[in-house]
Amino acid sequence: MLPSGGGKTRGEELYLKENPLAIHFQVRSWNCDKNSVEGALFKAVGSAGYDNQTKRAEFLVSKLTGSDRLLVIGDAHKLTKAALQWVVDFWEATLIPIALVGTQQLHTLLMSDTQRFSRIQLWNEIKPSNPRTLITHLATSLMPELNGELETVCDLGEQIISHEGLYRAVYKQFKLAEEIRAGAKKPITATQAVRSAHTKLLRDWQLN
């Protein structure tokens, strides 16, 4: 559990990069229903062996039971109650590990049904212990041509975190910096681009 912008998505990206067998489903406003969850899982698992007569959920249960593949659901607090119940039922049928990643709203949603809440085995408030790791991931993902400036750019990223308190702020600034660098008439360094981006965003403090 983390507040919005607190690094959930970036943390998921890092985990999935290191664990390619994990299945990831990112909840959006348009795919928060149970059919969307089931469809995304069906696509991730693949249709090999599916006979079009069996219900997709039953097919998924047969494919994943005993697999121990982790299902990571990002922004799970956006799931509808029916979708969340589908996830809980799917866990009971397969016993695969499922990680629901969301804000405090997720806790409220789970608590609204005591039977469902009783099936949650672990509940953790996530606090990134090493901001540098997430900032480095953002820098290398959004600004691939750093040309030896990685440490300097990450130092600026840590300044942003210390003032804004959100990894989303770092994401926005690095992303804008790369856009500025790509559109510059004359070549500029990544560090210059990050500083330039700072002046174009809503910031009431200065970078050192």
C-alpha positions, -999 to +999 in steps of 0.1 A: +000+000+000+013+034-010-002+068-017-008+079-053+025+087-070+045+070-042+063+046-065+040+016-068+042+014-106+079+019-107+084-008-081+062-032-101+083-025-132+115-034-113+100-065-099+086-077-132+119-070-150+136-094-125+107-119-125+096-124-161+073-154-153+051-132-131+018-121-147+010-084-145-024-067-149-027-030-147-061-018-137-075+012-156-109+029-155-119+010-186-107-025-176-117-026-139-145-052-143-142-090-138-144-098-176-114-076-183-094-092-156-103-127-168-096-117-205-062-102-196-052-133-177-064-155-206-042-135-230-012-137-207-015-175-202-022-183-239-050-203-255-030-235-262-053-264-253-084-243-250-114-261-267-139-231-268-164-253-249-149-248-214-154-216-195-124-194-197-121-192-159-122-230-156-095-232-183-074-207-164-077-226-132-066-258-149-036-240-165-024-221-134-032-245-105+001-256-090+021-233-112+031-209-084+032-181-109+027-147-092-002-125-104+005-088-098-025-065-100-015-028-101-039-001-089-061-029-075-081-002-056-098+006-089-113-029-093-150-032-091-163-053-062-173-081-086-138-081-101-122-082-067-144-111-058-134-129-090-097-125-080-104-139-045-123-168-060-095-174-085-070-175-057-091-200-037-093-223-068-056-221-078-037-211-047-013-191-069+002-161-051-016-129-059-003-094-051-029-066-049-010-033-051-030-002-044-037+028-022-054+029+012-087+027-007-079-009-014-079-016+023-113+000+027-126-021-003-114-053+012-127-045+046-162-039+032-167-077+030-154-096+061-155-130+043-133-116+015-110-098+039-105-130+059-089-146+029-061-119+026-030-135+041-005-107+042-010-069+042+020-046+040+024-009+038+052-005+012+079+020+018+108+021-007+140+016+013+163+027-015+150+056-035+181+056-057+171+022-072+138+035-084+153+068-096+179+050-115+153+028-131+134+060-142+165+077-155+176+047-176+141+040-189+131+075-198+165+089-208+184+061-224+214+082-238+228+095-205+264+095-218+281+092-184+256+115-166+236+088-148+249+097-113+244+135-118+208+129-131+200+106-102+213+132-078+188+156-092+161+130-090+169+126-053+164+163-048+130+161-065+120+132-042+131+152-011+110+182-020+080+166-038+079+133-020+066+115-050+082+093-077+056+105-101+072+139-099+106+124-109+089+105-137+072+137-151+105+157-149+127+131-165+101+124-192+098+162-200+136+165-200+139+138-227+112+156-248+131+189-243+164+173-253+148+156-284+133+189-295+164+211-289+179+229-319+213+224-305+225+193-285+221+197-247+231+174-219+207+153-199+215+173-169+207+206-187+175+190-199+164+180-164+171+215-151+152+230-180+123+207-173+123+219-137+115+255-148+085+243-169+068+223-141+049+236-111+078+239-087+083+264-059+119+255-051+152+255-070+176+226-079+210+228-065 
